[in-house]
C-alpha cells in the first residue's frame, strides 16, 4: 500500500503527517509540485511478462504523459535481490541529488521509497505497484530501493540519453528512516 510521511527537515523522528490514502497522498504532493497517480494495467501481466508486454499494458497512460510533458524515451528497469551490485546501487541513490529533467517512475511491481527535500520539509513517498511519481527537474531528493530490492518500473525521459544525477553533498538522507 502506498504511504506518505511528511517530516520537518529538522525532525526525522516525528512525522507531521502520515497517510495511506491515495487521494490524500496525491493532494499533499500536488501542493508541493509533485505528481502522484495510480494506474491500472490495460492487459494482464505476470512475473514473466516482457518489457514490451509491460509497456503495451500501460500504453494509453504512457502516451498521455508523453503528450502532456513531451517525454521522448520510455523504458522498463528491473532490479532483484540477487543483483550482484545491489548494495552499491542502493548507496548511489541514497545520496541527495537533483536532475536537469523530471524523474518519472511508474511501479509495475515491487516498491521504492522516494524522499523529497522541499521547502524545509521531507516527503517520504513509499511507491508500490500501480503508483506513478513524477519528481520535477531540480527537486532535491534521494531514493531507497531497500536492502533486498525487488521491483520493475517504467521510466519516462525528456532526454534520449536518460538522466544524470547532480549530487548536493548534503548528508540529510542519513538522518531519515529508510527501507529495511
C-alpha positions in Angstrom: 0.0 0.0 0.0 1.3 3.5 -0.9 2.3 5.5 2.1 3.3 9.2 2.7 5.2 10.5 5.7 5.9 14.2 5.9 8.6 15.5 8.2 10.1 18.9 9.2 13.6 18.9 7.9 15.0 19.3 11.4 12.9 16.4 13.0 13.3 12.9 11.4 11.6 11.2 14.3 8.1 12.7 14.4 6.1 12.9 11.2 3.9 15.9 10.7 1.6 13.8 8.6 1.2 10.1 7.7 -1.3 8.7 5.2 -2.0 5.6 3.1 -5.0 7.3 1.4 -4.0 7.7 -2.3 -6.3 10.7 -2.7 -4.7 12.5 0.2 -1.2 11.5 -0.9 -1.9 12.9 -4.3 -3.3 16.2 -3.0 -0.4 16.7 -0.5 2.2 16.0 -3.1 0.4 18.2 -5.7 0.7 21.1 -3.3 4.5 20.5 -3.3 4.6 20.3 -7.1 4.9 16.5 -7.3 2.7 14.4 -9.5 1.3 11.2 -7.9 -1.2 8.9 -9.7 -2.3 5.3 -9.7 -2.7 3.4 -12.9 -4.2 0.0 -13.8 -2.8 -2.2 -16.5 -4.8 -2.4 -19.7 -3.8 -6.1 -20.1 -3.0 -8.9 -17.7 0.7 -9.1 -16.6 2.6 -11.7 -14.7 6.1 -12.1 -13.3 7.2 -13.5 -16.7 5.9 -10.5 -18.7 8.4 -9.0 -21.0 9.3 -5.3 -21.0 7.4 -4.9 -24.3 4.3 -6.6 -22.6 4.6 -4.1 -19.7 4.9 -1.1 -22.0 1.9 -2.3 -24.0 -0.2 -2.9 -20.9 0.3 0.8 -19.9 0.4 2.3 -23.4 -2.5 4.6 -23.0 -1.2 6.2 -19.8 2.3 6.4 -21.3 1.0 8.2 -24.4 -1.0 10.6 -22.3 2.2 11.6 -20.3 4.3 11.8 -23.4 1.8 14.1 -25.0 1.3 16.3 -21.8 5.0 16.6 -20.9 7.0 15.9 -24.1 8.7 12.8 -22.9 10.7 11.1 -25.6 12.2 7.9 -24.2 10.4 5.2 -22.3 11.9 2.0 -20.8 11.5 -0.6 -18.1 14.0 -1.1 -15.3 14.0 -4.1 -13.1 16.2 -4.9 -10.1 16.1 -8.1 -8.0 17.5 -9.1 -4.6 20.1 -11.3 -6.3 21.7 -8.5 -8.4 25.4 -8.6 -7.6 25.7 -4.8 -7.4 22.5 -4.1 -5.3 24.4 -2.6 -2.3 26.4 -0.2 -4.5 23.3 0.8 -6.5 21.4 1.4 -3.3 24.2 3.6 -1.9 24.4 5.7 -5.1 20.7 6.6 -5.0 20.7 7.2 -1.2 22.7 10.4 -1.6 20.6 13.6 -2.1 20.7 14.8 -5.7 18.8 16.6 -8.4 18.3 16.1 -12.2 18.0 18.5 -15.0 14.8 16.8 -16.1 11.8 15.2 -14.4 12.3 11.8 -12.8 9.2 9.8 -13.7 8.7 6.3 -12.3 5.7 4.0 -12.5 6.0 0.9 -10.3 4.8 -2.2 -12.2 5.7 -4.4 -9.3 7.6 -4.1 -6.0 8.3 -0.9 -4.2 10.7 2.0 -3.7 10.9 5.0 -1.3 11.2 8.5 -2.8 12.4 11.1 -0.3 11.8 14.7 -1.5 13.5 17.6 0.2 11.2 20.6 -0.5 10.9 24.0 1.4 12.1 22.8 4.8 10.2 19.5 4.7 11.0 15.9 3.7 8.2 14.0 1.9 8.8 10.2 2.1 6.6 8.5 -0.5 6.5 4.7 -0.5 5.6 3.9 -4.0 4.3 0.4 -4.8 2.7 -1.5 -7.6 0.4 0.8 -9.7 1.9 4.1 -8.3 3.3 6.8 -10.6 5.5 9.6 -9.2 7.0 12.5 -11.2 9.7 14.5 -9.4 10.2 17.8 -11.3 13.6 18.7 -12.6 15.7 20.5 -9.9 13.9 18.9 -6.9 16.4 17.7 -4.3 15.6 14.1 -3.4 17.0 10.6 -2.8 15.7 7.1 -3.5 15.8 3.9 -1.4 15.2 0.6 -3.0 15.8 -1.3 0.2 18.5 -3.8 1.1 16.7 -6.6 -0.8 15.3 -4.7 -3.9 12.6 -6.3 -5.9 10.9 -4.0 -8.4 10.1 -3.2 -12.0 9.3 0.3 -13.0 8.6 2.2 -16.2 10.8 5.3 -16.7 10.0 8.3 -18.9 12.6 10.8 -20.1 12.8 14.1 -21.9 16.4 13.4 -22.9 17.1 10.4 -25.0 20.3 9.8 -23.1 18.4 9.5 -19.8 19.1 11.5 -16.6 22.3 12.4 -14.9 22.3 12.9 -11.1 23.9 16.1 -9.6 24.7 15.3 -6.0 24.2 18.1 -3.4 26.9 16.9 -1.0 24.3 17.1 1.9 24.1 14.3 4.4 20.4 14.8 5.0 19.5 11.4 3.7 21.4 9.8 6.6 19.1 11.4 9.2 15.8 10.0 7.9 14.4 6.5 8.1 14.9 4.2 5.2 13.5 0.8 4.0 14.9 -2.3 5.7 
